[in-house]
Structures are given as C-alpha cells and as structure tokens.
Amino acid sequence: MAVLPFRPTPFFANKNRAFWRLQAAGWGGAMLLRAMSGIANGLELSFLVLVLISTVTGFSITLILSVIYRQLINQRPLITWGVTAIVLPIAVGFYVFVDAWVSALYYADDASGVASRFIGLFYIGLTLLGAWSALYYAINFFLQIEEQNDQLIRLENQATQAQLAMLRYQLNPHFLFNTLNSISTLVLLKQTEPANAMLSRLSSFLRYTLVNEPTGRVTVAQEVETLKLYLEIERMRFEERLRTSFKVDPAAEAALLPSLLLQPLVENAIKYAVSPQEAGAEITITAQLIGPNLRIVVSDTGPGLQNTGHDNRFAGVTFDGGEQVSTGVGLANIRDRLAQAYGEMHRFETMDPPEGGFAVLIEIPFERREPAAVPAAPRAPALAG
C-alpha cells in the first residue's frame, strides 16, 4: 500500500488559522450566492458593487463580534447569553443600515427610502449574523469539550503509568532482599569469590532496572537475557538444584511485553518448586505466537498447588532475619500489571499440568517496534574463579 508523502494535520490544530479560513470561506460563499442570485434575476453587473460592500461590511462586523464573543464564551451562561442578546441586534442593525444606505444611494431614482429598505433587509442581516454567531459558539464549545476530553485522557494515562510504576517498584525490593540475604550468608561463610560474583551480577541486574522505565516495554529476547542474568544469581544459591530451559520461537523474540514481567514468575517457581525439594526442579519458559497474540508459559516441575495444600504462590516472599514473610505481591502483582497495561485484551491463567508441577500462562496482543529502538539487553558476567 502506498504511503502518503505527508502527514495530515487536524483542521483545528491551529485555531487562528482555522478561524480565518472559515471566515473567508463563509463570507466568500455568501457573496457568491448573492451575486449569482442577482445576475439570475436580471440585475446589471454594477450590482456586484453592492454585494462586495455588503460582504466587506459583514466580514468586518463579525471580526468585532469574534473579539466580543471570545471574552464572553468563558463567562457564566447568564452573562454570555445576556450580553450576546444585546450585542447581536446592535450588530445586525448596523450591518443592515449600511446595506440599506448603500442600496438607497445606488437606486437614487427609486422612491423607496433608507427606512423601507432597512426593514426589507433586516431579515437577511439577522439570518447571516445570527447563523455566524451560532456557528462561532458551537465550534468553540466543541473545541473546549475536545480539549477537556484530551486532558482527561492524559490524566488517566498518567494515573495508569503511575500505578504501573508502583507495581514494578514493588518487585525490585522483593528480589533485592533475597539476593542481599544470600550475599550476607556467603560473606559470613567467608566465601568471598562467590559473594563478589553475585554482587557483580546484582549490579548488572539493578543497572538494567534503572535504565529501563518502569512503564516501558521490552522485547521477549531482551526479557529472556534479563531472566538469564537473574537465574545466574539464583544458581549460585541453588547450584545444580536449579535447572532451566528456554523455548522461545524466533518469531516471538521481537514481541513487546512489560519490562520485568516474567522475573517474579520465575522467582515464584524457585521459591515453591526448587527450594522445598532436595532434588530441585526445572523451570521452563516458553514463548510463541498464537495468531495475533503472544503466549508465554512459565512452568516448573515442583509439587504444584494440589500437593502444597495452600495458594501461597499468589504472594511474593522476602526475607526478614532469615525467615520468609509474605509481601502480598507476586502473581497478584503480575495480574494487576497486565490489567493496567492491556485491560481486557489479555489472558492470565494458573494451572496444574497433568504431568505435575505448576504453570502460569500469559497471553497478550502481539506488538513490535523497530530493532533500532530496542536497547541492548544485559549479559551475565562470567563466574569468578
């Protein structure tokens, strides 16, 4: 499909320019209509002089009216319509008087005087200036409503972004406390090299969270690299007990999703699948395109909900003096983030697969952006030693 070489702009994007265009088009159309009517009735071409004078007079009077109406439009309704009801008849009277006086001069041999012509032309003048005034108020009231709607939309977007940022920032301390507790343990055990390696990885992970906006979106490929960095930190705690598998369809790598959306899901799996089992567990992250949607599944080979006897997977966990305490974030936090970002256009399900374990399914609309606009994802530093 061909692309237009220019970008169309709204007609009222520049209100001042739009006013002059409408003013010229309106009075130009009125002059043309009156001239064609006179010619059709057999009047001489010199009649066009009267039409031109009448048009210039009306054009000038409506410029004065626009200045007055601009001051009245934001006043209380009683003042706006009361003053308009006074100003408009005065303007109509002046416009019709000029029209009648010029017409009387042009038809000097006619017995009709200025007064009789004034009465005959008053209806035309009232129609023209009344219609102009009605259009002026209607257009400006419409533009005010549009501006209020735009402002309301901007405020709603700001509120949504603030809520998304709040949900994202709930996750950072959650992960930070876990990692710092592990580093503290390594330091107490005088295992300086693993502690230093974990600090390096934590530094890279936190640098990534600071660079990316809390309400921003990243590609699946970028999110996967971030998960690998996070898992390298956790693997230093659980060693061979933590096994991971990534099954990402190449077509899904460029899809966009909220930043750090999957990290708390993986953290949840570590807490409830890897940690309580001596043999550990395997965590699998799958991403693929299903029609117009991106589907992501985070599953583990842990005991699942049926065997744990509770639904604590729906709350995040931090460490306080070595004990695990519910924070009220986790899966509920992810659900809220998806609802804020996509409304009804998403799917979020938790399930116990037939083969055992636990899985979370997320389905969101497929979106992508140009590769140049995607910042480079962090890479995990090499292990020390």
C-alpha positions as CSV (number, residue, x, y, z in Angstrom):
1,M,0.0,0.0,0.0
2,A,1.4,3.4,-0.9
3,V,2.3,5.8,1.9
4,L,1.3,9.4,1.7
5,P,4.4,11.7,1.4
6,F,2.9,14.0,4.1
7,R,1.1,13.7,7.4
8,P,-2.3,15.3,7.5
9,T,-2.9,17.6,10.4
10,P,-6.3,18.3,12.1
11,F,-8.2,21.3,10.7
12,F,-8.4,23.0,14.2
13,A,-4.8,22.2,15.2
14,N,-4.1,26.0,14.6
15,K,-7.3,27.7,15.8
16,N,-6.3,31.1,14.5
17,R,-5.6,29.8,11.0
18,A,-8.9,27.8,11.1
19,F,-10.8,30.9,12.0
20,W,-9.5,32.9,9.1
21,R,-10.2,30.0,6.7
22,L,-13.7,29.6,7.9
23,Q,-14.3,33.4,7.9
24,A,-13.0,33.7,4.3
25,A,-14.9,30.7,3.1
26,G,-18.2,31.7,4.8
27,W,-18.4,35.3,3.6
28,G,-17.0,34.3,0.2
29,G,-19.7,31.8,-0.2
30,A,-22.4,34.3,0.9
31,M,-21.1,36.9,-1.6
32,L,-21.0,34.3,-4.4
33,L,-24.6,33.2,-3.6
34,R,-25.9,36.7,-3.5
35,A,-24.1,37.7,-6.7
36,M,-25.4,34.7,-8.6
37,S,-29.0,35.4,-7.3
38,G,-28.8,39.0,-8.6
39,I,-27.5,38.0,-12.0
40,A,-30.2,35.3,-12.3
41,N,-32.8,38.0,-11.6
42,G,-31.5,40.1,-14.5
43,L,-29.7,42.8,-12.4
44,E,-26.8,44.7,-14.0
45,L,-23.3,43.8,-13.3
46,S,-22.8,47.0,-11.3
47,F,-25.0,45.3,-8.7
48,L,-21.9,43.4,-7.7
49,V,-20.5,46.6,-6.1
50,L,-23.3,46.5,-3.6
51,V,-22.7,42.8,-2.9
52,L,-19.0,43.5,-2.4
53,I,-19.6,46.4,0.0
54,S,-22.2,44.3,1.9
55,T,-19.7,41.4,2.2
56,V,-16.9,43.6,3.4
57,T,-19.2,45.2,6.0
58,G,-20.4,41.8,7.3
59,F,-16.8,40.5,7.3
60,S,-15.6,43.5,9.4
61,I,-18.6,43.4,11.8
62,T,-18.1,39.6,12.5
63,L,-14.4,40.3,13.3
64,I,-15.5,42.7,16.0
65,L,-18.1,40.2,17.2
66,S,-15.4,37.5,17.4
67,V,-13.4,39.7,19.8
68,I,-16.5,40.2,22.0
69,Y,-17.6,36.6,21.9
70,R,-14.1,35.4,22.8
71,Q,-14.4,37.4,26.1
72,L,-17.9,36.1,26.7
73,I,-17.5,32.4,26.0
74,N,-15.8,31.6,29.3
75,Q,-18.2,33.7,31.4
76,R,-21.2,32.4,33.3
77,P,-24.1,31.4,31.0
78,L,-26.3,34.3,32.1
79,I,-23.6,36.8,31.2
80,T,-22.7,35.0,27.9
81,W,-26.2,34.8,26.5
82,G,-27.4,38.0,28.1
83,V,-24.7,40.2,26.5
84,T,-24.9,38.3,23.2
85,A,-28.6,39.0,23.1
86,I,-27.8,42.7,23.4
87,V,-24.7,42.8,21.1
88,L,-26.1,40.8,18.2
89,P,-29.2,43.0,17.4
90,I,-26.9,46.1,17.5
91,A,-24.5,44.4,15.1
92,V,-27.4,43.3,12.8
93,G,-28.9,46.9,12.9
94,F,-25.6,48.4,11.9
95,Y,-25.0,45.9,9.1
96,V,-28.5,46.3,7.7
97,F,-28.3,50.1,8.0
98,V,-25.0,50.2,5.9
99,D,-26.6,47.8,3.4
100,A,-29.8,49.9,3.1
101,W,-28.0,53.2,2.9
102,V,-25.6,52.0,0.1
103,S,-28.6,50.4,-1.7
104,A,-30.6,53.7,-1.5
105,L,-27.6,55.6,-3.0
106,Y,-27.3,53.1,-5.8
107,Y,-31.0,53.2,-6.6
108,A,-31.4,57.0,-6.2
109,D,-34.3,57.2,-8.6
110,D,-36.3,54.7,-6.6
111,A,-39.0,56.0,-4.3
112,S,-38.0,53.6,-1.5
113,G,-36.1,55.3,1.2
114,V,-33.5,54.0,3.7
115,A,-36.1,53.1,6.3
116,S,-38.1,50.9,4.0
117,R,-35.0,49.2,2.7
118,F,-33.8,48.8,6.3
119,I,-37.0,46.9,7.1
120,G,-36.8,44.8,4.0
121,L,-33.1,43.8,4.5
122,F,-33.3,43.2,8.3
123,Y,-34.3,39.6,7.9
124,I,-31.3,38.8,5.7
125,G,-28.9,40.5,8.0
126,L,-30.3,38.8,11.1
127,T,-30.1,35.4,9.3
128,L,-26.4,36.0,8.3
129,L,-25.1,37.3,11.6
130,G,-27.3,35.0,13.7
131,A,-26.0,32.0,11.8
132,W,-22.4,33.2,12.1
133,S,-22.8,33.7,15.9
134,A,-24.4,30.3,16.3
135,L,-21.5,28.6,14.4
136,Y,-18.9,30.6,16.3
137,Y,-20.2,29.4,19.7
138,A,-20.9,25.9,18.5
139,I,-17.4,25.4,17.1
140,N,-15.7,26.9,20.2
141,F,-17.8,24.9,22.6
142,F,-17.0,21.8,20.7
143,L,-13.2,22.6,20.8
144,Q,-13.4,23.2,24.5
145,I,-15.1,19.8,25.1
146,E,-12.4,18.2,22.9
147,E,-9.6,19.8,24.9
148,Q,-11.2,18.7,28.2
149,N,-11.5,15.1,26.9
150,D,-7.9,15.2,25.8
151,Q,-6.8,16.5,29.2
152,L,-8.9,13.8,30.9
153,I,-7.3,11.1,28.7
154,R,-3.8,12.5,29.6
155,L,-4.6,12.4,33.3
156,E,-5.9,8.9,33.1
157,N,-2.7,7.8,31.2
158,Q,-0.6,9.5,33.9
159,A,-2.5,7.7,36.6
160,T,-2.2,4.4,34.8
161,Q,1.6,4.9,34.3
162,A,2.0,5.8,38.0
163,Q,0.1,2.7,39.0
164,L,2.3,0.6,36.7
165,A,5.4,2.1,38.1
166,M,4.2,1.4,41.7
167,L,3.6,-2.2,40.8
168,R,7.0,-2.5,39.2
169,Y,8.8,-0.9,42.1
170,Q,7.2,-3.4,44.5
171,L,9.2,-6.2,42.7
172,N,12.6,-4.6,43.0
173,P,12.9,-4.7,46.8
174,H,11.4,-8.2,46.8
175,F,14.3,-9.6,44.7
176,L,16.9,-7.3,46.3
177,F,16.2,-8.6,49.9
178,N,16.6,-12.2,48.7
179,T,19.9,-11.6,47.0
180,L,21.4,-9.5,49.7
181,N,20.5,-12.1,52.2
182,S,22.3,-14.7,50.1
183,I,25.4,-12.4,49.8
184,S,25.3,-11.8,53.5
185,T,25.3,-15.6,54.1
186,L,28.3,-16.1,51.7
187,V,30.2,-13.3,53.5
188,L,29.6,-14.9,56.9
189,L,30.9,-18.2,55.5
190,K,33.9,-16.3,54.1
191,Q,33.1,-17.3,50.6
192,T,34.4,-14.1,49.1
193,E,34.6,-15.1,45.4
194,P,31.0,-16.3,45.1
195,A,29.9,-13.3,47.1
196,N,31.8,-11.0,44.7
197,A,30.4,-12.7,41.6
198,M,26.9,-12.4,43.0
199,L,27.4,-8.7,43.7
200,S,28.6,-8.2,40.1
201,R,25.5,-9.9,38.7
202,L,23.3,-8.0,41.1
203,S,24.9,-4.7,39.9
204,S,24.2,-5.6,36.3
205,F,20.6,-6.5,37.1
206,L,19.9,-3.3,39.0
207,R,21.6,-1.3,36.3
208,Y,19.2,-2.8,33.8
209,T,16.1,-1.9,36.0
210,L,17.3,1.7,36.4
211,V,17.9,2.2,32.7
212,N,14.5,0.9,31.6
213,E,11.4,2.9,32.5
214,P,9.0,1.1,34.9
215,T,6.2,1.5,32.5
216,G,8.3,0.7,29.4
217,R,8.1,-2.4,27.3
218,V,11.0,-4.6,26.1
219,T,11.3,-7.4,23.6
220,V,11.0,-11.0,24.5
221,A,14.6,-11.5,23.6
222,Q,15.6,-8.7,26.0
223,E,13.4,-10.1,28.8
224,V,15.0,-13.6,28.3
225,E,18.5,-12.2,28.6
226,T,17.5,-10.4,31.8
227,L,16.0,-13.7,33.2
228,K,19.2,-15.5,32.4
229,L,21.1,-12.8,34.4
230,Y,18.7,-13.2,37.3
231,L,18.9,-17.0,37.1
232,E,22.8,-16.9,37.2
233,I,22.4,-15.1,40.5
234,E,20.0,-17.7,41.9
235,R,22.0,-20.6,40.5
236,M,24.8,-19.6,42.8
237,R,22.4,-20.2,45.7
238,F,20.9,-23.5,44.5
239,E,23.6,-24.8,42.2
240,E,22.5,-28.0,40.3
241,R,19.1,-28.0,42.0
242,L,18.1,-25.1,39.7
243,R,17.7,-26.2,36.1
244,T,16.2,-24.0,33.4
245,S,15.0,-24.4,29.8
246,F,14.1,-21.7,27.3
247,K,11.9,-22.5,24.4
248,V,11.5,-19.2,22.5
249,D,10.1,-19.1,19.0
250,P,12.3,-16.9,16.8
251,A,9.2,-15.2,15.5
252,A,8.3,-14.2,19.1
253,E,11.7,-12.7,20.0
254,A,10.8,-9.2,18.7
255,A,7.4,-9.1,20.5
256,L,7.0,-6.5,23.2
257,L,5.9,-7.1,26.8
258,P,6.1,-5.0,30.1
259,S,9.6,-4.8,31.5
260,L,10.4,-7.4,34.2
261,L,7.1,-9.1,33.8
262,L,8.5,-12.7,34.0
263,Q,11.1,-12.3,36.7
264,P,8.6,-12.6,39.6
265,L,7.1,-15.7,38.0
266,V,10.5,-17.3,37.8
267,E,11.2,-16.2,41.4
268,N,7.9,-17.7,42.4
269,A,8.9,-21.0,40.8
270,I,12.3,-21.0,42.6
271,K,10.6,-20.4,45.9
272,Y,7.9,-23.1,45.6
273,A,9.4,-25.6,43.3
274,V,13.2,-25.5,43.6
275,S,13.7,-24.5,47.3
276,P,11.5,-27.1,49.0
277,Q,12.7,-30.1,47.1
278,E,16.1,-31.7,47.7
279,A,16.4,-32.7,44.0
280,G,15.4,-29.2,43.0
281,A,13.2,-28.6,39.9
282,E,13.3,-27.5,36.3
283,I,11.9,-24.2,35.2
284,T,10.7,-23.8,31.6
285,I,10.0,-20.6,29.8
286,T,8.1,-20.9,26.6
287,A,7.2,-18.0,24.2
288,Q,5.4,-18.4,20.9
289,L,2.9,-16.5,18.6
290,I,-0.6,-17.8,18.6
291,G,-2.5,-15.9,15.9
292,P,-2.4,-12.2,16.7
293,N,-1.3,-12.9,20.3
294,L,2.0,-13.6,22.2
295,R,1.7,-16.6,24.5
296,I,4.2,-17.1,27.3
297,V,4.2,-20.0,29.7
298,V,6.4,-20.3,32.8
299,S,6.2,-23.8,34.2
300,D,8.1,-25.9,36.8
301,T,8.4,-29.5,37.9
302,G,7.7,-28.7,41.5
303,P,4.9,-30.1,43.8
304,G,2.2,-27.8,42.3
305,L,-0.8,-26.4,44.2
306,Q,-2.5,-29.7,44.9
307,N,0.4,-31.0,46.9
308,T,1.2,-27.9,48.8
309,G,-2.3,-27.5,50.3
310,H,-2.3,-23.7,50.0
311,D,-2.2,-20.9,47.4
312,N,0.8,-19.0,48.7
313,R,2.1,-18.9,45.2
314,F,-0.1,-15.9,44.9
315,A,2.0,-13.8,47.2
316,G,5.7,-12.8,46.9
317,V,8.2,-13.5,49.6
318,T,11.0,-11.6,51.2
319,F,13.5,-12.4,53.9
320,D,13.4,-10.8,57.4
321,G,16.1,-12.2,59.7
322,G,16.3,-15.4,57.6
323,E,12.5,-16.1,57.8
324,Q,10.2,-16.0,54.8
325,V,7.4,-13.4,55.1
326,S,4.6,-12.8,52.6
327,T,4.7,-9.4,50.9
328,G,1.4,-9.6,49.1
329,V,2.9,-9.2,45.6
330,G,3.8,-12.0,43.2
331,L,1.2,-13.4,40.9
332,A,-1.4,-10.9,42.1
333,N,1.1,-8.2,41.1
334,I,1.5,-9.6,37.6
335,R,-2.3,-9.8,37.2
336,D,-2.6,-6.1,38.1
337,R,0.2,-5.1,35.8
338,L,-1.4,-6.9,32.9
339,A,-4.8,-5.4,33.7
340,Q,-3.3,-1.9,33.7
341,A,-1.4,-2.4,30.5
342,Y,-3.9,-4.3,28.4
343,G,-7.3,-4.1,30.0
344,E,-9.5,-6.9,28.8
345,M,-7.1,-7.7,25.9
346,H,-5.1,-10.2,27.9
347,R,-5.2,-13.7,29.4
348,F,-3.7,-14.8,32.7
349,E,-4.2,-18.4,34.0
350,T,-2.6,-20.6,36.6
351,M,-2.8,-24.4,36.2
352,D,-1.5,-27.8,37.4
353,P,-0.4,-29.6,34.3
354,P,-1.3,-33.3,34.0
355,E,2.4,-34.3,34.2
356,G,2.7,-32.4,37.5
357,G,4.2,-29.1,38.6
358,F,2.8,-25.7,38.2
359,A,2.4,-23.3,35.2
360,V,1.4,-19.8,34.5
361,L,0.0,-18.8,31.1
362,I,0.1,-15.2,29.8
363,E,-1.4,-14.2,26.5
364,I,-1.2,-10.6,25.3
365,P,-1.6,-8.8,22.0
366,F,1.4,-9.1,19.7
367,E,3.2,-5.8,19.3
368,R,6.7,-5.0,17.9
369,R,8.9,-2.0,17.2
370,E,11.8,-1.2,15.0
371,P,15.0,-3.1,16.1
372,A,16.9,0.2,16.3
373,A,14.6,1.4,19.1
374,V,15.3,-1.6,21.3
375,P,18.2,-1.0,23.8
376,A,20.7,-3.8,24.2
377,A,19.8,-6.4,26.8
378,P,22.3,-7.0,29.7
379,R,24.6,-10.0,29.5
380,A,25.6,-12.1,32.6
381,P,29.2,-11.6,33.6
382,A,31.5,-14.6,33.7
383,L,31.7,-16.5,37.0
384,A,34.6,-15.7,39.2
385,G,37.1,-18.5,39.8
